[in-house]
């Protein structure tokens, strides 16, 4: 469960940061 949570969190973080940079 923790690994999946980290993967989802990382994906959301990357998506957020890429949206912020644009």
N, C-alpha and C positions, 0 to 999 in steps of 0.2 A: 504493500500500500504506500509506503513512504517513497519508494522509487518512482511509482506512477505519479504521485503528487509532485515530486521534484521535476519530472519531465513536463508535466502540465504547467507548472509554475515557470519553468525555463522557457517554454514555448510562448506563454502569455507575456513574459517579460520581454522576450525578443520582439514579439509583435508590437508591443507597446512602445519600446524604444525606437523601433524602425518607423512607427507612425509619428513619433515625436520629432525625429530627425527630419522628416520630409517638410 
